[in-house]
Amino acid sequence: MEESVKAPWDDLAAQFGLQEKDWSQYSPLTLAYIGDAVYELVIRTVLVERTNCQTAKLHQRATSLVKAGAQAELIRVLLPHLTEEEAGVYRRGHNAKPYNTAKNATRREYLEATGFEALMGYLYLKKEYARLIHLIRLGLEESGHAL
């Protein structure tokens, strides 16, 4: 496993008194909840770092990458690269029964995206930032969505 990098939000635990948890015991929908935000933050960060343009253009590009269909494409190309543990987290997320459905995605895409988001949330909460970022980059490149 890759060595993790220190992220600014590592100080969250110290500042808010957060305790280490066994994230594998958390609901996959809870993991997907945080994973959705983390993935979008990574995408927005890369877009802003790479170009200084109108926010409407940034939003349009970010939206095209964070929508359920794009996330489903990413996880399809990433599946062969996942560890057994990561694949298990993805499957739990994929098999969860979400209360919502995506407006512009099929049910299958939505479930795949939920699994992807659960994996992103799991890696984030485990502070495996280097692995999370590597998988995002790899998925974007192999799915043809390179930034």
ChimeraX commands (.cxc) that place a marker at each C-alpha (Angstrom):
marker #1 position 0.00,0.00,0.00 radius 0.5
marker #1 position 1.25,3.48,-0.78 radius 0.5
marker #1 position 2.42,5.69,2.04 radius 0.5
marker #1 position -0.23,8.26,2.89 radius 0.5
marker #1 position 0.42,11.99,2.66 radius 0.5
marker #1 position -0.51,14.49,5.34 radius 0.5
marker #1 position -3.47,16.61,4.35 radius 0.5
marker #1 position -4.58,19.89,5.92 radius 0.5
marker #1 position -7.67,18.22,7.31 radius 0.5
marker #1 position -5.54,15.84,9.41 radius 0.5
marker #1 position -5.80,18.55,12.05 radius 0.5
marker #1 position -9.55,17.92,12.26 radius 0.5
marker #1 position -9.00,15.13,14.77 radius 0.5
marker #1 position -6.93,17.32,17.06 radius 0.5
marker #1 position -9.15,20.39,16.78 radius 0.5
marker #1 position -12.47,18.56,17.18 radius 0.5
marker #1 position -11.40,15.65,19.37 radius 0.5
marker #1 position -12.21,13.01,16.76 radius 0.5
marker #1 position -11.34,9.39,17.52 radius 0.5
marker #1 position -10.05,6.66,15.23 radius 0.5
marker #1 position -12.82,4.36,14.05 radius 0.5
marker #1 position -13.22,1.06,12.23 radius 0.5
marker #1 position -14.58,2.59,9.03 radius 0.5
marker #1 position -15.39,-0.83,7.58 radius 0.5
marker #1 position -18.23,-1.00,10.13 radius 0.5
marker #1 position -19.88,2.18,8.85 radius 0.5
marker #1 position -22.86,2.19,6.54 radius 0.5
marker #1 position -21.79,2.27,2.89 radius 0.5
marker #1 position -24.24,5.13,2.35 radius 0.5
marker #1 position -22.51,7.12,5.08 radius 0.5
marker #1 position -19.17,6.44,3.40 radius 0.5
marker #1 position -20.69,7.50,0.06 radius 0.5
marker #1 position -22.01,10.70,1.67 radius 0.5
marker #1 position -18.52,11.87,2.60 radius 0.5
marker #1 position -16.92,10.28,-0.49 radius 0.5
marker #1 position -19.09,12.35,-2.81 radius 0.5
marker #1 position -17.82,15.56,-1.21 radius 0.5
marker #1 position -14.20,14.40,-1.15 radius 0.5
marker #1 position -14.23,13.39,-4.82 radius 0.5
marker #1 position -15.80,16.69,-5.84 radius 0.5
marker #1 position -13.26,18.62,-3.76 radius 0.5
marker #1 position -10.38,16.80,-5.49 radius 0.5
marker #1 position -11.85,17.52,-8.93 radius 0.5
marker #1 position -12.53,21.20,-8.13 radius 0.5
marker #1 position -9.05,21.62,-6.66 radius 0.5
marker #1 position -7.36,20.24,-9.76 radius 0.5
marker #1 position -9.51,22.34,-12.09 radius 0.5
marker #1 position -8.87,25.56,-10.17 radius 0.5
marker #1 position -5.15,24.83,-9.88 radius 0.5
marker #1 position -4.88,24.21,-13.63 radius 0.5
marker #1 position -6.82,27.16,-14.96 radius 0.5
marker #1 position -8.04,30.57,-13.93 radius 0.5
marker #1 position -11.33,30.92,-15.77 radius 0.5
marker #1 position -14.95,31.83,-15.21 radius 0.5
marker #1 position -16.66,29.92,-12.44 radius 0.5
marker #1 position -19.43,28.90,-14.81 radius 0.5
marker #1 position -16.86,27.07,-16.96 radius 0.5
marker #1 position -15.27,25.49,-13.90 radius 0.5
marker #1 position -18.68,24.34,-12.70 radius 0.5
marker #1 position -19.59,22.89,-16.09 radius 0.5
marker #1 position -16.35,20.89,-16.28 radius 0.5
marker #1 position -16.58,19.74,-12.66 radius 0.5
marker #1 position -20.19,18.68,-13.10 radius 0.5
marker #1 position -19.31,16.56,-16.12 radius 0.5
marker #1 position -16.78,14.66,-13.99 radius 0.5
marker #1 position -18.72,14.25,-10.75 radius 0.5
marker #1 position -22.06,13.14,-12.17 radius 0.5
marker #1 position -23.12,9.53,-11.58 radius 0.5
marker #1 position -22.44,8.41,-15.16 radius 0.5
marker #1 position -18.85,9.64,-15.07 radius 0.5
marker #1 position -18.25,8.07,-11.66 radius 0.5
marker #1 position -19.65,4.77,-12.96 radius 0.5
marker #1 position -17.18,4.89,-15.85 radius 0.5
marker #1 position -14.32,5.53,-13.44 radius 0.5
marker #1 position -15.12,2.60,-11.18 radius 0.5
marker #1 position -15.51,0.22,-14.12 radius 0.5
marker #1 position -11.92,0.88,-15.22 radius 0.5
marker #1 position -10.67,0.91,-11.63 radius 0.5
marker #1 position -12.11,-2.45,-10.53 radius 0.5
marker #1 position -9.10,-4.48,-11.75 radius 0.5
marker #1 position -6.77,-2.15,-9.82 radius 0.5
marker #1 position -8.54,-2.36,-6.45 radius 0.5
marker #1 position -7.28,-4.35,-3.51 radius 0.5
marker #1 position -9.57,-7.00,-2.09 radius 0.5
marker #1 position -10.47,-4.66,0.79 radius 0.5
marker #1 position -11.25,-1.77,-1.59 radius 0.5
marker #1 position -13.34,-4.02,-3.84 radius 0.5
marker #1 position -15.31,-5.11,-0.79 radius 0.5
marker #1 position -16.07,-1.50,0.15 radius 0.5
marker #1 position -17.13,-0.80,-3.44 radius 0.5
marker #1 position -19.45,-3.84,-3.48 radius 0.5
marker #1 position -21.05,-2.81,-0.19 radius 0.5
marker #1 position -21.71,0.65,-1.60 radius 0.5
marker #1 position -22.97,-0.73,-4.90 radius 0.5
marker #1 position -25.34,-3.12,-3.14 radius 0.5
marker #1 position -26.68,-0.54,-0.70 radius 0.5
marker #1 position -30.26,0.56,-1.07 radius 0.5
marker #1 position -30.04,4.33,-1.56 radius 0.5
marker #1 position -33.11,6.41,-0.87 radius 0.5
marker #1 position -32.51,8.63,-3.89 radius 0.5
marker #1 position -31.86,8.12,-7.56 radius 0.5
marker #1 position -29.92,10.28,-9.98 radius 0.5
marker #1 position -31.85,12.54,-12.31 radius 0.5
marker #1 position -29.65,11.91,-15.33 radius 0.5
marker #1 position -28.33,8.39,-14.78 radius 0.5
marker #1 position -29.58,4.85,-15.03 radius 0.5
marker #1 position -30.16,2.87,-11.82 radius 0.5
marker #1 position -27.08,0.79,-12.62 radius 0.5
marker #1 position -24.92,3.90,-13.04 radius 0.5
marker #1 position -26.28,5.33,-9.81 radius 0.5
marker #1 position -25.45,2.15,-7.87 radius 0.5
marker #1 position -21.96,2.00,-9.39 radius 0.5
marker #1 position -21.43,5.67,-8.52 radius 0.5
marker #1 position -22.61,5.02,-4.96 radius 0.5
marker #1 position -20.03,2.23,-4.68 radius 0.5
marker #1 position -17.34,4.55,-6.06 radius 0.5
marker #1 position -18.28,7.28,-3.58 radius 0.5
marker #1 position -18.27,4.76,-0.71 radius 0.5
marker #1 position -14.73,3.77,-1.69 radius 0.5
marker #1 position -13.64,7.42,-1.85 radius 0.5
marker #1 position -15.16,8.06,1.59 radius 0.5
marker #1 position -13.54,4.98,3.07 radius 0.5
marker #1 position -10.07,5.89,1.79 radius 0.5
marker #1 position -10.50,9.48,2.98 radius 0.5
marker #1 position -11.63,8.50,6.47 radius 0.5
marker #1 position -8.76,6.00,6.72 radius 0.5
marker #1 position -6.44,8.87,5.74 radius 0.5
marker #1 position -5.19,6.96,2.71 radius 0.5
marker #1 position -4.99,10.17,0.70 radius 0.5
marker #1 position -2.22,9.08,-1.66 radius 0.5
marker #1 position -4.18,5.98,-2.65 radius 0.5
marker #1 position -7.40,7.98,-3.07 radius 0.5
marker #1 position -5.69,10.52,-5.34 radius 0.5
marker #1 position -3.89,7.80,-7.30 radius 0.5
marker #1 position -7.16,5.98,-8.00 radius 0.5
marker #1 position -8.89,9.18,-9.09 radius 0.5
marker #1 position -6.05,10.06,-11.47 radius 0.5
marker #1 position -5.89,6.51,-12.84 radius 0.5
marker #1 position -9.65,6.34,-13.30 radius 0.5
marker #1 position -9.80,9.67,-15.09 radius 0.5
marker #1 position -6.96,8.73,-17.42 radius 0.5
marker #1 position -8.18,5.22,-18.24 radius 0.5
marker #1 position -11.78,6.33,-18.78 radius 0.5
marker #1 position -10.74,9.14,-21.11 radius 0.5
marker #1 position -11.78,11.89,-18.68 radius 0.5
marker #1 position -8.28,13.22,-18.01 radius 0.5
marker #1 position -8.35,16.74,-16.65 radius 0.5
marker link #1:1,2 radius 0.2
marker link #1:2,3 radius 0.2
marker link #1:3,4 radius 0.2
marker link #1:4,5 radius 0.2
marker link #1:5,6 radius 0.2
marker link #1:6,7 radius 0.2
marker link #1:7,8 radius 0.2
marker link #1:8,9 radius 0.2
marker link #1:9,10 radius 0.2
marker link #1:10,11 radius 0.2
marker link #1:11,12 radius 0.2
marker link #1:12,13 radius 0.2
marker link #1:13,14 radius 0.2
marker link #1:14,15 radius 0.2
marker link #1:15,16 radius 0.2
marker link #1:16,17 radius 0.2
marker link #1:17,18 radius 0.2
marker link #1:18,19 radius 0.2
marker link #1:19,20 radius 0.2
marker link #1:20,21 radius 0.2
marker link #1:21,22 radius 0.2
marker link #1:22,23 radius 0.2
marker link #1:23,24 radius 0.2
marker link #1:24,25 radius 0.2
marker link #1:25,26 radius 0.2
marker link #1:26,27 radius 0.2
marker link #1:27,28 radius 0.2
marker link #1:28,29 radius 0.2
marker link #1:29,30 radius 0.2
marker link #1:30,31 radius 0.2
marker link #1:31,32 radius 0.2
marker link #1:32,33 radius 0.2
marker link #1:33,34 radius 0.2
marker link #1:34,35 radius 0.2
marker link #1:35,36 radius 0.2
marker link #1:36,37 radius 0.2
marker link #1:37,38 radius 0.2
marker link #1:38,39 radius 0.2
marker link #1:39,40 radius 0.2
marker link #1:40,41 radius 0.2
marker link #1:41,42 radius 0.2
marker link #1:42,43 radius 0.2
marker link #1:43,44 radius 0.2
marker link #1:44,45 radius 0.2
marker link #1:45,46 radius 0.2
marker link #1:46,47 radius 0.2
marker link #1:47,48 radius 0.2
marker link #1:48,49 radius 0.2
marker link #1:49,50 radius 0.2
marker link #1:50,51 radius 0.2
marker link #1:51,52 radius 0.2
marker link #1:52,53 radius 0.2
marker link #1:53,54 radius 0.2
marker link #1:54,55 radius 0.2
marker link #1:55,56 radius 0.2
marker link #1:56,57 radius 0.2
marker link #1:57,58 radius 0.2
marker link #1:58,59 radius 0.2
marker link #1:59,60 radius 0.2
marker link #1:60,61 radius 0.2
marker link #1:61,62 radius 0.2
marker link #1:62,63 radius 0.2
marker link #1:63,64 radius 0.2
marker link #1:64,65 radius 0.2
marker link #1:65,66 radius 0.2
marker link #1:66,67 radius 0.2
marker link #1:67,68 radius 0.2
marker link #1:68,69 radius 0.2
marker link #1:69,70 radius 0.2
marker link #1:70,71 radius 0.2
marker link #1:71,72 radius 0.2
marker link #1:72,73 radius 0.2
marker link #1:73,74 radius 0.2
marker link #1:74,75 radius 0.2
marker link #1:75,76 radius 0.2
marker link #1:76,77 radius 0.2
marker link #1:77,78 radius 0.2
marker link #1:78,79 radius 0.2
marker link #1:79,80 radius 0.2
marker link #1:80,81 radius 0.2
marker link #1:81,82 radius 0.2
marker link #1:82,83 radius 0.2
marker link #1:83,84 radius 0.2
marker link #1:84,85 radius 0.2
marker link #1:85,86 radius 0.2
marker link #1:86,87 radius 0.2
marker link #1:87,88 radius 0.2
marker link #1:88,89 radius 0.2
marker link #1:89,90 radius 0.2
marker link #1:90,91 radius 0.2
marker link #1:91,92 radius 0.2
marker link #1:92,93 radius 0.2
marker link #1:93,94 radius 0.2
marker link #1:94,95 radius 0.2
marker link #1:95,96 radius 0.2
marker link #1:96,97 radius 0.2
marker link #1:97,98 radius 0.2
marker link #1:98,99 radius 0.2
marker link #1:99,100 radius 0.2
marker link #1:100,101 radius 0.2
marker link #1:101,102 radius 0.2
marker link #1:102,103 radius 0.2
marker link #1:103,104 radius 0.2
marker link #1:104,105 radius 0.2
marker link #1:105,106 radius 0.2
marker link #1:106,107 radius 0.2
marker link #1:107,108 radius 0.2
marker link #1:108,109 radius 0.2
marker link #1:109,110 radius 0.2
marker link #1:110,111 radius 0.2
marker link #1:111,112 radius 0.2
marker link #1:112,113 radius 0.2
marker link #1:113,114 radius 0.2
marker link #1:114,115 radius 0.2
marker link #1:115,116 radius 0.2
marker link #1:116,117 radius 0.2
marker link #1:117,118 radius 0.2
marker link #1:118,119 radius 0.2
marker link #1:119,120 radius 0.2
marker link #1:120,121 radius 0.2
marker link #1:121,122 radius 0.2
marker link #1:122,123 radius 0.2
marker link #1:123,124 radius 0.2
marker link #1:124,125 radius 0.2
marker link #1:125,126 radius 0.2
marker link #1:126,127 radius 0.2
marker link #1:127,128 radius 0.2
marker link #1:128,129 radius 0.2
marker link #1:129,130 radius 0.2
marker link #1:130,131 radius 0.2
marker link #1:131,132 radius 0.2
marker link #1:132,133 radius 0.2
marker link #1:133,134 radius 0.2
marker link #1:134,135 radius 0.2
marker link #1:135,136 radius 0.2
marker link #1:136,137 radius 0.2
marker link #1:137,138 radius 0.2
marker link #1:138,139 radius 0.2
marker link #1:139,140 radius 0.2
marker link #1:140,141 radius 0.2
marker link #1:141,142 radius 0.2
marker link #1:142,143 radius 0.2
marker link #1:143,144 radius 0.2
marker link #1:144,145 radius 0.2
marker link #1:145,146 radius 0.2
marker link #1:146,147 radius 0.2
view
